[in-house]
Amino acid sequence: MITTLVSDAEEVTVRRYPGVLEPGEVNLLSFEVGGRLGRVNLDVGERVSSGQLLAELEPEQFETIIENRSAAVEEVRASLAQAESDLARSEALLESGTITVVRRDQDATTVAQARAQLVQAEKNLATAEQDLGDSKLFAPFDGIIDSIEVDSFATVGAGQTVLSIYQQSEYEVSFTVSFDVINQLIVGTPATVRLADDPTISLEGVVSELGERAGQVSSFPVVVQLKESAPIIKAGMAVEVGLEFSLPSARGHLLPMSAVIPGTEIPADAKPNEPLALEVFVYDPDTRTVQQRSVTMAGIRDNRFLIIDGLSEGERVATKGVAFLREGMEVSLLPDREE
């Protein structure tokens, strides 16, 4: 008979929940001006660098406006120069008594108006130049394209979403838990996030959001934010979130699932930290027989039962051939095997 030596001591149990990696924050990008879009040479999932040109509006319409407003500025400047010349002449003539003060004041008013027109024309030109700059859309940070909302050469309006982008280093996982679990969690509770496609990759996370209202009956939303990243991870990957809970008893021992006597049923709706009774065979070295014993299980960790009552360190529990054992059956031990 193959047995397992009861030696592992645990103080917590782990509950695992399936989820999907999602960007922690998706930024929607849009133009501050409207116009006809040029060709968009991007793909969803493409990595981009901070400052990289992502999309731009066709520049011709903006360049035409700049040319027209530049010409308007030059025209106003010429008018202002003429008005200032007329004013200077009026000042000289006023001193000689050739013209009246009213005429001089009229020329001064014309200069003031021309200067105001020049200020406005220069502002209009600066706005047109700013619009040309705003017709280009740049990446605000190193990130990944999440979606592209428009087609090449489409006409877009100011503020209309063109594409969305997220940072690779910021991911989160959303899932739901029962009422019993939500009451044991707080924002900041540590968590582990393990990739379903590669369970060897485990990342640290933390509970960042707790729902106050159940999305479904007694199912409350929880969000875990990753504290670290890895080059392999991508949005949309399946993951498993692990949360630790204190045992209702001081310590526990890990036991292979194969040790449980067949016929023991575990309710599908078992709650975390809710003790459940299981039956196992414990080896008695004095009589070299096995004795059936009821033990208390408080959870599952790494495909092993976490036993919090009914076993002591140093005892041996049958883990192979359990279905063929009977109470008081005399057995011979085989060498220990790694479970």
WOLIN-V658714 format. One line per field, one symbol per residue. psi: psi as a letter, one per 40 degrees, with the letter a starting at -180 (. if undefined). burial: # if it has 16 or more other C-alpha atoms within 10 Angstrom, else .. Layout:
# WOLIN-V658714
psi: ???
burial: ???
This chain:
# WOLIN-V658714
psi: hhihhhdhhieiihhihiahhihdhhhhhiieiiahiahhfiihehhiihehhdiiiheddddddddddddddddddddddddddddddddddddeediidddddddddddddddddddddddddddddddddeehhiheihahhdiheiiieihiihehhdiiiihdehiihhiiiiddddeeiihehiiihhhddgeehhiiiihdihhehhdahfhhiihhhheiiiddiiheihihhhhiiiieidiiihhideehhiehihhdfhiiehiihihihhhhddefiihhihihheahhffiihheieiiheihhheifddeiihehhihhiiiih.
burial: #######.########.#######.#.####.######........##.....######..#..##..##.##..##.##..##.##..##..#.........#..##.##..##.##..##.##..##.##.#######.#######.......##..###################..##..#....#######.....#########........#########.#....##..###########..######.####.........###.##.#######....####.########..########....#####.#..#.....#........
